[in-house]
Amino acid sequence: MPAALTVAVAETDRLLALPGAGASVLSAAERRRFAAVRTERARADFVAARLLARLCVAWRTGGAVRDVVLEQRCPRCAGPHGRPRVRGSRCGVSLAYADGVVAASAADHPVGIDIERLPGPDPGPGFGRPGQFLTRGELDRVRGSPAPRSAFLRIWVRKEALVKLTAAGLPGMAGIDLAQLPLCEAGPGGPHRIGRLLLYDLSGTGSDVIGAVAVTAPGHPAGRGCPAASGIRSLTLDDLIDTLSSQGEAP
């Protein structure tokens, strides 16, 4: 039985170098979006993130990667963006990418993931209006940190993961206050609990990558070490290779 939450993080170039990996997995709608991407780096990240999301789903379901169709439709404008979903499945899926690194997650219910690469944007006066996205307490934590960029990104990816999970949109960030959470990575024994939500810091991503994944906590509030708080499976590169090769994905 799969874990409650499946997560994978990979370097774009390493992932796309695997046999069977490439743009052939994209749907027609994704190909249209892909054609509008301007830079080679962004184009590679676009493909890699969507391939990784399919691999997470296929690993959970045992189905073929090529049969996983991701769809995106904005509930407000009906545009081809917003929370992705798996056609014909109740499996929740989320993806993110940042300058050569991609992340994806899948679960039996909605999920949200985000990842950023350091140094990231400057959280000081030159970075737009961070007050639009951070609470007063979060801003104070960032400004009082000896490593403000790292502190800012830690809060940012956590909030972005929660926003993706709840589909609240970027304006919803200002209504989420994470100022009381430690700025260090949460240990593997338990996630942060935000009401009925579980928030995991991604581990093993390298010193220059920060990420987080959020999922609804099943059942009653759970403590450390119980199935609801520890049901996360992080896929390795070997897992991804096995998922591709065991299904005949190689050309």
Backbone hydrogen bonds, N-H to C=O, Kabsch-Sander energy under -0.5 kcal/mol:
donor,donor_aa,acceptor,acceptor_aa,energy
5,L,231,G,-1.8
6,T,106,A,-2.9
7,V,233,R,-2.7
8,A,104,A,-2.4
9,V,235,L,-0.5
10,A,102,V,-2.4
12,T,100,G,-2.1
15,L,11,E,-2.4
16,L,12,T,-2.6
17,A,13,D,-0.9
18,L,15,L,-1.5
21,A,18,L,-2.0
25,V,22,G,-1.4
26,L,23,A,-1.8
31,R,27,S,-2.3
32,R,28,A,-1.7
33,R,29,A,-1.7
34,F,30,E,-2.9
35,A,31,R,-2.1
36,A,32,R,-0.6
36,A,33,R,-0.9
37,V,34,F,-1.3
43,R,39,T,-2.3
44,A,40,E,-2.4
45,D,41,R,-2.3
46,F,42,A,-2.3
47,V,43,R,-2.0
48,A,44,A,-2.7
49,A,45,D,-2.6
50,R,46,F,-1.4
51,L,47,V,-2.4
52,L,48,A,-2.7
53,A,49,A,-2.1
54,R,50,R,-1.6
55,L,51,L,-2.3
56,C,52,L,-2.2
57,V,53,A,-2.0
58,A,54,R,-3.0
59,W,55,L,-2.5
60,R,56,C,-1.7
61,T,57,V,-2.6
62,G,58,A,-2.7
67,D,64,A,-1.1
68,V,65,V,-1.6
69,V,67,D,-0.8
70,L,68,V,-0.6
71,E,85,R,-2.7
73,R,83,R,-0.5
74,C,79,G,-3.0
78,A,74,C,-2.0
81,H,79,G,-2.1
85,R,71,E,-2.3
86,V,91,C,-0.8
87,R,69,V,-2.8
87,R,85,R,-0.6
89,S,86,V,-1.8
92,G,107,A,-2.4
93,V,84,P,-0.6
94,S,105,S,-2.1
96,A,103,A,-2.4
98,A,101,V,-2.7
102,V,10,A,-2.9
103,A,96,A,-2.8
104,A,8,A,-2.2
105,S,94,S,-2.3
106,A,6,T,-2.3
107,A,92,G,-2.1
108,D,4,A,-0.6
112,G,214,A,-2.3
114,D,212,A,-2.4
116,E,210,I,-2.7
118,L,208,D,-3.2
120,G,117,R,-0.5
127,F,124,G,-2.0
128,G,126,G,-1.4
132,Q,129,R,-2.5
133,F,130,P,-1.7
134,L,130,P,-2.8
139,L,135,T,-2.5
140,D,136,R,-2.2
141,R,137,G,-1.9
142,V,138,E,-2.3
143,R,139,L,-2.7
144,G,140,D,-1.9
145,S,142,V,-1.2
151,A,147,A,-2.5
152,F,148,P,-2.8
153,L,149,R,-2.5
154,R,150,S,-2.3
155,I,151,A,-2.1
156,W,152,F,-2.9
157,V,153,L,-2.9
158,R,154,R,-1.4
159,K,155,I,-2.5
160,E,156,W,-2.9
161,A,157,V,-2.3
162,L,158,R,-1.9
163,V,159,K,-2.6
164,K,160,E,-2.6
165,L,161,A,-2.0
166,T,162,L,-2.4
167,A,163,V,-1.5
168,A,163,V,-1.3
169,G,163,V,-0.5
172,G,169,G,-1.6
173,M,170,L,-2.1
174,A,171,P,-0.8
175,G,172,G,-1.0
176,I,173,M,-1.8
177,D,175,G,-0.5
178,L,176,I,-0.7
181,L,178,L,-1.5
190,G,187,G,-1.2
192,H,199,L,-2.8
194,I,192,H,-0.5
194,I,197,L,-2.7
195,G,193,R,-0.5
197,L,194,I,-1.8
198,L,215,V,-3.3
199,L,192,H,-3.1
200,Y,198,L,-0.5
200,Y,213,V,-3.2
202,L,211,G,-2.1
209,V,206,G,-1.3
210,I,116,E,-2.7
212,A,114,D,-2.2
213,V,200,Y,-2.5
214,A,112,G,-3.1
215,V,198,L,-2.2
216,T,110,P,-0.8
217,A,196,R,-3.2
225,G,189,G,-1.1
226,C,223,G,-1.4
229,A,226,C,-1.0
230,S,226,C,-1.4
231,G,227,P,-1.1
232,I,230,S,-2.1
233,R,5,L,-3.1
234,S,232,I,-0.5
235,L,7,V,-3.1
235,L,233,R,-0.7
240,L,236,T,-1.9
241,I,237,L,-2.5
242,D,238,D,-2.7
243,T,239,D,-2.3
244,L,240,L,-2.0
245,S,241,I,-3.1
246,S,242,D,-2.6
247,Q,244,L,-1.0
248,G,245,S,-1.3
249,E,244,L,-2.2
